[in-house]
Amino acid sequence: MTGHDVSSMQRPPRSAVFTTLRFSKERGLFLFDQHSIRFQEHAKRLRINLPSEWKENVLSQVVALDPEIQNGLVRIEYTSEGSWNISSRAYSTRNEACDAITVSAKIWPKRIAGTKHAAWDAYNEAKQQAENSGVDVALFVHEFAVIDADRGSPILLDEDGTVWYSSSSQAVDGITLHSILSELKSSGFPVQTGKLNERMVARCIECVVLGSGLGASTIESIDGEEIGDGTTRLTDLCRNAITRLEENPTSWTGVE
């Protein structure tokens, strides 16, 4: 897993902070509180000062988004110059069996690493490279280990029945992953964070990518090599946990 190179001309990372979350015309924004906490933390690390009533501002703007999209994703961005950019889009791949390629990760300084910042072209280009290769997801690799995905958090079930996710400081702290971690632990699976090295990934029982858009999507092959044993215990557990969150009214923040 050496990965393909991705390079780009892009905005400076400190010029904006963003987050992408699920949206329903009927119920509002999903896990908005959790996204808000991370948004504020990332803004602070990027030295971007958010306005005092920024949440109310965002909610009022979401109301005016494309009425054609009943369920989808909302991207919320705030620039260092004090401008909001809020847009919506429909889901593409969600809760599906997927194929992936590996892409070399761009390594950021520690204060930038792991934040959702303006210099996101490497992620967007990796996603496009995956699509051009006929697959669904790009996995970022560094020092022969998977550290992140183009739009989600990779987790895997190893041969010993332990669930692993990346401990890399370069990985984004995924909201979907952290929202279901307690349920993964209470299900009986030991959960560990560490280095998802080449051998571990190649021999895993199951690999899943968790994200606001992807939901819980199973990775069945990487760079043309099949992985996993075909079972979906981890996938099913993740999807059921997300469904329970969806059914909880407190997971949603109304926008009307």
N, C-alpha and C positions, 0 to 999 in steps of 0.2 A: 504494500500500500504506500507507494511513493507519492502519488497524486500528480495531477496535471497542473501546470502553472496557470494562474489567473492574475492578470495585471490590468490596471485601469487608471485613467485620469479621473480624479474625483474631488469632491469638496473636502476641506479640512474637517477632521472628525469633530472638533470642538464647535463647529458652526451650527450644529443642531442636535437635538435629542428627540427620539421618537419611540413609540410603541405601537403594536398592532394587536387588536383584540376583536373578539367576536361581537356581532351585532344582530339584534332581532328587532324588527319593527314593533312586534307585539310586546317583547319583554325588556328591551333596552340593551345595555352593554354588559357583557359577561365578564365577571371577575374584575370589574373596574377598580375596586378598592385595591386589589393586589397589584394591578397594573399601575395605579397611581403611586403607590409606595415605591415601586421600582423606578418609575419615571422620575420621581423626585430625587431618588438616590443617584440615578445616572446623570441627571442634570447637574447635581452638586459636583460629581466627579469630573464632569466636563466643563465646570465653571460657568454654567448657564443659569442665570437667575430667573426663576419662574415668577409670574405675577401672583399677587396674594390670593386672588379668587380664580385661579386658573381652572379648577375643576368645573365650576359653574359656567365659565366661558366655553369650555369644551362641550359640555352637555347641551348648551344652547345652540352650538354650531352643528352638532350631530343631528339635531331635529331637522335641519335644512338639507341634509344629504339626499342623494338620489332616491326618489320614492320607488323606483323600479326594483330596488334590491330589498327584499323582505328579510332575508337572512344572508349574512356574509361577514366581511371583515371591514373594520375601520382602522385606518392608519392615522395616528395623531402625532404631529411633529411641531416642535417649537424651536425657532431659530435663535441664535445668539443676538440677532438684530431685533428681536421682539415680535416676530410674526408667527401666526399659526397657519399650518397647512394640514387640513383635515380632508381625507378622501375615503371613499368606500369602494369595495369591489366584491364580486361574487366568489364563492369558494371554487377552487380548481380540483385538486386531489384531496380527499378527506376519508379517513377510516378505510383505506384500501390496502391491498397487497401491492408492494412497490419494488422496483429495482433501483439501485443506486450506483453512482460512480464516486471515486475519491478525488479530491481536489486539494492541492497544497494550501494550507492555511496561511493567511497573512498574519504576522505576529505584531501585536501592538504594544506600546509601552504600558506599564502596569496601571496607570491612571485611566487609560483609554480601554484597555483590554476588558472584555466582558460587558461593555456598555453598548446600548443601541444608539449609535452616533451617526453623524452625517455622511461619513465615508463608507457607505454601505454598498458601493458598486461591486466589491469583490463577492459579496453574498448574492447580489442580483445576477452577476455574470456567471457565478457557479450554477445557479438555478437554470439559467439559459443554456449553459453548457450541458447540463444534465438532459434538458429537453432536446437539445440538438443531437444528443447521443441516443435518444430513444428511451431514456429512463426518467424516473420521477423525482429523485432526490440526489443532492450532492452532499457528501460527507467530507468535512474538513479534516485533514490529517497533518500531524506535526510529530516529528521524531518517531515515526512508525506507529502512531496511535491515533485513533479517532477522537477528536476533541469537541466537535460540534457538527451541526447540519445547517444547510442553507436557510431553513426556516423552522427549526425545531430542535429538540434535545434528544439525542440518541441514548437509549438504554438497552441493556441486554441481559438475558438470562443465561448464566454459565452452566457448565456441566455438573456443578455441585448444587445447583438450585438456588444460587445467589443472584440477586438483581444488582447490576452495576450501572453507574452513570459517571460521566467524566468529572474529574477533580481539577481539570485544567483551568487556570485563571483566565485563559483566553475564551472560554466558553461563556455564552450568555446564560444568566440564571433564569431558566425557562419558567414561566408562570404555570403552564399546564403541568409540567413535571412536579414542581414544588407544591402544587395544590392537591396532588394525589399521593404524595410520598407517604403520608401517614396511613392511608388505606393500603398501600403496597406493603408497608411494614406489618400492619395488623392482619394481613391475609396469610401470614405464615412464611412469606419469603424474606430471608435476610436481605437487607439493602445496604450496599456499600458504595462509596465513591472512591474512584481511583483512576489508574491509567488504563484505558481501553486499548490494549496493545494488539498488534497484528494477530498473534496466536489466539488471544482470547476471543476476538471478533470472528476469526475463521472457524473456531470450534464451538461457538455459542449454540445454545439450543434455540434461541429466538432473539431477534433484534427488532426494536420498535422505535420509531421517531415520534415524539410528542410535541404538538404545537397548536396554536390557536386555529390555524387553518388546516393543518394535516390531521388534527384529532389524534388518534393513535393508529398510525400506519405501519404495517409490518414490512420490514426489509427482507426480501427473499433472495436477493443476489447483490453482490458488490463487485464492480468491474468485471462482470460476466461470470463470476464464480458464485455458485449457489451457497447459501449459508442457512443454518438452522435445520431442524429435523422435521419441519412441516407442521408442528403443533402450534397452537395459538393460545396457550394458557396465559401468558403475559399480556398478549394483545387483548384478550377477552377481559382480563382483570382491569386493565387500563381503561378500556372503553366503558365498562360497567361503572368504574369510579367516576369517569367524566359525566356519564349519564346521571348519576346520583347528584353530582354538583349542579347539573342543568335543571334537575327537578326541584332543587332548593331555591325558593324565591329570594333568599338573601344573597344568592350568587349574582343576581341581576340588579343593575341600576337603571331605573326608568329615565327616559329622555323627553317625555311629553308632559 
